Amino acid sequence: MWGISGLRPGLALAAFVILVDQVTKFWAERTLTLYAPVEVTGFFNLTLVYNPGAAFSFLSAAGGWQRWVLSGIAVGVVLLIFVWLARMPRQAWLSVVSLGLILGGAIGNLVDRVRFGHVVDFLDFHYAGLHWPAFNVADAAITVGAVCLIIATFTEQRIAADGRES
C-alpha cells in the first residue's frame, strides 16, 4: 500500500508548500510594515496583516478561544488528508496534487496559529477601492487544491485500490 500510494508525492508537495509559505511570511514580517500597503501594480499590493480568525477574518473578534478551536480543526484535517493520501493510488495524480496542496496550506497556517496566535497575511488584491481579504501562500495552496480536488472528482477515472484503472 505504501509503495504505490500517493503519500510520498503528496507529502513532498506539502513540504514544499510549507517551506515557501513560511519563507514568504518571514520575509513579509521582516520587510513590510503592519497595515502599510506597498503598491506592486494597480490591482495588487503587499500589505502585512495579522488574522486571528479563519477565512475572511471569520471569528477574528472572538476572545482568543478561536486559536485553539481552529488549530484543533486544522490538526483533524491534516490527519484526515494524511490517511486519504496513504489510501490514494499514485495514479490519481490530480487528487494527490490537490491533497498535497491542501495539506501544505493547512500546516503552514497551523504553524502560524500555534506560534503566534494569528496567521500572517500579506497578499492584497483590489479593484476600484474594493479589497479582497489579504491572504498568503498557504491560503492560495488550499484554494487551488480545493478547486483541483473538485475537478479531479469529475475527471479522474475510478482507480481500484490496487492502483489499476477500472
Residue frames relative to the residue before (quaternion, step in Angstrom):
aa qw qx qy qz dx dy dz
M 1.0000 0.0000 0.0000 0.0000 0.00 0.00 0.00
W 0.7045 0.4825 -0.2886 0.4331 3.59 0.81 -0.98
G 0.6545 0.5484 -0.3219 0.4090 3.58 1.05 -0.73
I 0.7813 0.3234 -0.1741 0.5046 3.58 0.95 -0.79
S 0.5132 0.6602 -0.4205 0.3520 3.57 1.21 -0.01
G 0.5711 -0.5982 0.4517 0.3345 3.51 -1.34 0.18
L 0.3669 0.7762 -0.4623 0.2217 3.57 1.28 0.07
R 0.7030 0.4765 -0.2932 0.4390 3.60 0.70 -1.00
P 0.7047 0.4250 -0.3054 0.4791 3.64 0.73 -0.87
G 0.6238 0.5398 -0.3436 0.4488 3.61 1.05 -0.67
L 0.6741 0.4787 -0.2908 0.4816 3.57 0.98 -0.85
A 0.6176 0.5377 -0.3488 0.4558 3.59 1.05 -0.70
L 0.6636 0.4825 -0.3048 0.4837 3.58 0.93 -0.86
A 0.6319 0.5290 -0.3317 0.4592 3.60 0.97 -0.81
A 0.6476 0.5158 -0.3196 0.4608 3.60 0.94 -0.85
F 0.6367 0.5221 -0.3234 0.4664 3.58 1.01 -0.80
V 0.6494 0.5099 -0.3130 0.4694 3.60 0.95 -0.90
I 0.6462 0.5178 -0.3225 0.4585 3.60 0.91 -0.90
L 0.6581 0.5175 -0.3098 0.4508 3.58 0.89 -0.92
V 0.6859 0.4673 -0.2880 0.4777 3.60 0.79 -1.01
D 0.6396 0.5344 -0.3236 0.4478 3.59 0.96 -0.86
Q 0.7191 0.4501 -0.2657 0.4580 3.59 0.75 -1.00
V 0.6309 0.5224 -0.3356 0.4652 3.60 1.04 -0.72
T 0.6883 0.4712 -0.2961 0.4654 3.60 0.88 -0.88
K 0.6301 0.5115 -0.3400 0.4751 3.61 1.04 -0.65
F 0.6195 0.5307 -0.3335 0.4726 3.58 1.02 -0.80
W 0.6501 0.5120 -0.3041 0.4720 3.57 0.95 -0.93
A 0.6649 0.5164 -0.3107 0.4412 3.59 0.85 -0.98
E 0.6882 0.4786 -0.2947 0.4588 3.60 0.89 -0.85
R 0.6924 0.4646 -0.2822 0.4745 3.59 1.06 -0.63
T 0.7516 0.4233 -0.1974 0.4658 3.58 1.12 -0.67
L 0.7634 0.3749 -0.1865 0.4919 3.58 0.92 -0.91
T 0.3788 -0.6837 0.5757 0.2400 3.53 -1.30 0.47
L 0.5873 -0.6125 0.4030 0.3427 3.56 -0.91 0.97
Y 0.8699 0.0358 -0.0878 0.4841 3.58 -0.89 1.08
A 0.5848 0.5519 -0.3864 0.4519 3.62 1.20 0.32
P 0.2643 -0.8099 0.5002 0.1552 3.60 -0.15 1.24
V 0.1782 -0.7244 0.6560 0.1145 3.51 -1.22 0.73
E 0.3267 -0.7744 0.5097 0.1838 3.57 -0.45 1.22
V 0.1749 -0.7685 0.6107 0.0761 3.53 -0.91 1.03
T 0.7571 -0.0511 0.0481 0.6496 3.57 1.04 -0.90
G 0.7047 -0.4556 0.3322 0.4307 3.57 -1.28 -0.06
F 0.7668 0.3115 -0.1798 0.5317 3.59 1.25 -0.23
F 0.7526 0.3343 -0.1850 0.5363 3.59 1.27 -0.01
N 0.0402 -0.7766 0.6287 -0.0077 3.53 -0.94 1.02
L 0.3145 -0.6406 0.6426 0.2789 3.49 -1.39 0.20
T 0.1055 0.7990 -0.5768 0.1337 3.57 -0.56 1.18
L 0.3008 -0.7683 0.5399 0.1665 3.57 -0.54 1.16
V 0.1264 0.7581 -0.6304 0.1092 3.56 -0.83 1.07
Y 0.2878 -0.7294 0.5928 0.1837 3.54 -1.25 0.50
N 0.1297 -0.7979 0.5874 0.0373 3.54 -0.85 1.02
P 0.1882 -0.8036 0.5551 0.1032 3.60 -0.37 1.19
G 0.6572 0.5109 -0.3052 0.4625 3.59 1.27 -0.19
A 0.6456 -0.4761 0.4129 0.4314 3.51 -1.25 -0.62
A 0.8153 -0.2042 0.1657 0.5160 3.58 -1.19 -0.49
F 0.8398 0.0941 -0.1275 0.5192 3.55 -1.07 0.90
S 0.5977 -0.6083 0.3241 0.4095 3.59 1.19 0.72
F 0.2463 0.7711 -0.5394 0.2318 3.59 1.19 0.52
L 0.8398 0.1137 -0.1596 0.5063 3.58 -0.89 1.06
S 0.3691 0.7606 -0.4808 0.2324 3.61 1.18 0.22
A 0.7047 0.4438 -0.2711 0.4826 3.60 1.12 -0.52
A 0.4109 0.6983 -0.4881 0.3245 3.61 1.24 0.12
G 0.6497 -0.6086 0.3279 0.3163 3.55 -1.19 0.52
G 0.7317 -0.3916 0.2441 0.5018 3.62 1.16 0.24
W 0.5442 0.6273 -0.3947 0.3933 3.58 1.19 -0.43
Q 0.5791 0.6193 -0.3733 0.3765 3.60 1.12 -0.62
R 0.5399 0.6262 -0.4007 0.3947 3.59 1.15 -0.57
W 0.7507 0.4028 -0.2190 0.4756 3.56 0.80 -1.00
V 0.6170 0.5216 -0.3530 0.4718 3.61 1.05 -0.63
L 0.6862 0.4666 -0.2871 0.4785 3.59 0.86 -0.93
S 0.6200 0.5243 -0.3420 0.4730 3.60 1.07 -0.65
G 0.6490 0.5180 -0.3109 0.4623 3.57 0.99 -0.83
I 0.6345 0.5101 -0.3236 0.4821 3.56 1.01 -0.80
A 0.6487 0.5215 -0.3167 0.4549 3.59 0.95 -0.87
V 0.6385 0.5116 -0.3306 0.4703 3.60 0.95 -0.82
G 0.6433 0.5195 -0.3193 0.4630 3.60 0.98 -0.80
V 0.6528 0.5031 -0.3059 0.4767 3.58 0.97 -0.87
V 0.6321 0.5354 -0.3282 0.4539 3.59 0.95 -0.87
L 0.6754 0.4862 -0.2947 0.4696 3.60 0.87 -0.92
L 0.6405 0.5283 -0.3164 0.4589 3.58 0.96 -0.85
I 0.6849 0.4728 -0.2872 0.4743 3.58 0.87 -0.93
F 0.5961 0.5630 -0.3571 0.4475 3.59 1.04 -0.71
V 0.6781 0.4706 -0.2773 0.4917 3.59 0.88 -0.96
W 0.6356 0.5395 -0.3185 0.4512 3.58 0.97 -0.90
L 0.6655 0.4931 -0.2989 0.4740 3.59 0.93 -0.89
A 0.6407 0.5319 -0.3255 0.4480 3.59 0.99 -0.81
R 0.7196 0.4146 -0.2362 0.5044 3.59 1.11 -0.63
M 0.5842 0.5968 -0.3570 0.4185 3.57 1.26 -0.30
P 0.3949 -0.7058 0.5247 0.2658 3.61 -0.75 0.94
R 0.5819 -0.6139 0.4163 0.3335 3.54 -1.01 0.84
Q 0.5997 0.5877 -0.3544 0.4115 3.59 1.13 -0.62
A 0.6211 0.4903 -0.3426 0.5065 3.61 1.20 -0.39
W 0.0442 -0.8883 0.4566 0.0237 3.53 0.89 1.07
L 0.6523 0.5072 -0.3466 0.4440 3.62 0.94 -0.71
S 0.6387 0.5046 -0.3226 0.4831 3.58 1.03 -0.70
V 0.6360 0.5249 -0.3247 0.4632 3.59 1.00 -0.82
V 0.6554 0.4937 -0.3059 0.4829 3.59 0.93 -0.89
S 0.6426 0.5347 -0.3189 0.4466 3.58 0.93 -0.91
L 0.7019 0.4599 -0.2682 0.4733 3.56 0.82 -0.99
G 0.6174 0.5382 -0.3438 0.4593 3.60 1.07 -0.66
L 0.6484 0.5068 -0.3117 0.4749 3.58 1.00 -0.82
I 0.6717 0.4893 -0.2996 0.4685 3.58 0.88 -0.93
L 0.6486 0.5233 -0.3172 0.4527 3.58 0.95 -0.88
G 0.6755 0.4936 -0.2971 0.4602 3.58 0.86 -0.94
G 0.6588 0.5056 -0.3051 0.4662 3.57 0.98 -0.82
A 0.6504 0.5170 -0.3180 0.4567 3.57 0.94 -0.86
I 0.6801 0.4671 -0.2941 0.4825 3.59 0.93 -0.85
G 0.6178 0.5584 -0.3492 0.4297 3.61 0.97 -0.76
N 0.7086 0.4244 -0.2590 0.5007 3.58 0.91 -0.88
L 0.5929 0.5586 -0.3649 0.4508 3.60 1.11 -0.59
V 0.6106 0.5489 -0.3491 0.4517 3.59 0.98 -0.80
D 0.6640 0.4981 -0.3033 0.4680 3.60 0.88 -0.92
R 0.6828 0.5152 -0.2960 0.4252 3.54 0.80 -1.05
V 0.6834 0.4667 -0.2861 0.4830 3.59 0.97 -0.85
R 0.7048 0.4769 -0.2722 0.4492 3.61 0.89 -0.91
F 0.8406 0.2335 -0.0649 0.4844 3.56 0.80 -1.06
G 0.4478 -0.6773 0.4665 0.3508 3.60 1.16 -0.47
H 0.7548 0.1960 -0.1489 0.6080 3.57 1.32 0.17
V 0.4260 -0.6652 0.5455 0.2801 3.54 -1.33 0.25
V 0.3848 -0.7135 0.5445 0.2154 3.56 -1.00 0.89
D 0.0180 -0.7850 0.6184 -0.0333 3.58 -0.71 1.14
F 0.0316 0.8345 -0.5490 0.0352 3.59 -1.05 0.63
L 0.6106 0.5275 -0.3685 0.4616 3.63 1.21 -0.10
D 0.0164 -0.8317 0.5491 -0.0798 3.57 -0.50 1.23
F 0.0558 -0.7901 0.6103 -0.0108 3.56 -0.39 1.28
H 0.0325 0.8112 -0.5804 0.0642 3.58 -0.99 0.83
Y 0.0386 -0.7706 0.6355 0.0300 3.51 -1.33 0.39
A 0.8575 -0.0215 -0.0219 0.5135 3.58 -0.92 0.97
G 0.7403 -0.4270 0.2217 0.4696 3.55 0.94 0.90
L 0.6226 0.5086 -0.3425 0.4861 3.58 1.26 -0.05
H 0.1682 -0.8117 0.5568 0.0541 3.56 -0.72 1.10
W 0.3885 -0.6418 0.6076 0.2607 3.52 -1.09 0.83
P 0.5657 -0.5838 0.4153 0.4082 3.66 -0.93 0.61
A 0.5401 -0.6245 0.4550 0.3336 3.56 -0.98 0.86
F 0.0400 -0.7951 0.6051 -0.0055 3.54 -1.12 0.71
N 0.3643 -0.7249 0.5479 0.2038 3.56 -1.32 -0.06
V 0.7396 -0.3941 0.2902 0.4620 3.59 -1.29 -0.05
A 0.6332 0.5335 -0.3367 0.4484 3.61 0.97 -0.80
D 0.6487 0.5105 -0.3148 0.4685 3.58 0.95 -0.86
A 0.6506 0.5113 -0.3145 0.4652 3.58 0.97 -0.86
A 0.6483 0.5148 -0.3191 0.4614 3.60 0.97 -0.83
I 0.6407 0.5153 -0.3243 0.4677 3.59 0.97 -0.83
T 0.6736 0.5026 -0.2966 0.4535 3.58 0.89 -0.94
V 0.6710 0.4751 -0.2963 0.4860 3.59 0.85 -0.96
G 0.6473 0.5248 -0.3168 0.4529 3.59 0.97 -0.82
A 0.6595 0.5032 -0.3112 0.4636 3.59 0.95 -0.84
V 0.6492 0.5009 -0.3207 0.4742 3.60 0.94 -0.84
C 0.6713 0.4917 -0.2990 0.4671 3.60 0.92 -0.88
L 0.6261 0.5339 -0.3398 0.4556 3.59 1.05 -0.70
I 0.6240 0.5157 -0.3333 0.4832 3.58 1.04 -0.75
I 0.6516 0.5011 -0.3151 0.4743 3.59 0.92 -0.88
A 0.6491 0.5360 -0.3177 0.4364 3.59 0.93 -0.88
T 0.6402 0.5318 -0.3414 0.4368 3.59 0.98 -0.75
F 0.7260 0.4146 -0.2416 0.4926 3.58 1.13 -0.53
T 0.7670 0.4019 -0.1997 0.4586 3.60 1.10 -0.55
E 0.6609 0.4969 -0.3296 0.4557 3.60 1.00 -0.65
Q 0.4424 -0.6602 0.5329 0.2906 3.52 -1.01 0.81
R 0.5826 -0.5448 0.4473 0.4046 3.53 -1.21 0.43
I 0.1206 -0.7760 0.6170 0.0504 3.54 -0.91 0.93
A 0.4492 -0.7100 0.4762 0.2596 3.54 -0.73 1.10
A 0.6763 -0.5156 0.3492 0.3935 3.55 -1.23 0.47
D 0.6801 0.4764 -0.3058 0.4659 3.62 1.10 -0.50
G 0.6328 -0.5888 0.3101 0.3958 3.57 1.29 0.20
R 0.5860 0.5656 -0.3850 0.4341 3.60 1.22 -0.03
E 0.4704 -0.6545 0.5063 0.3066 3.55 -1.07 0.72
S 0.1519 -0.7942 0.5819 0.0864 3.56 -1.03 0.75
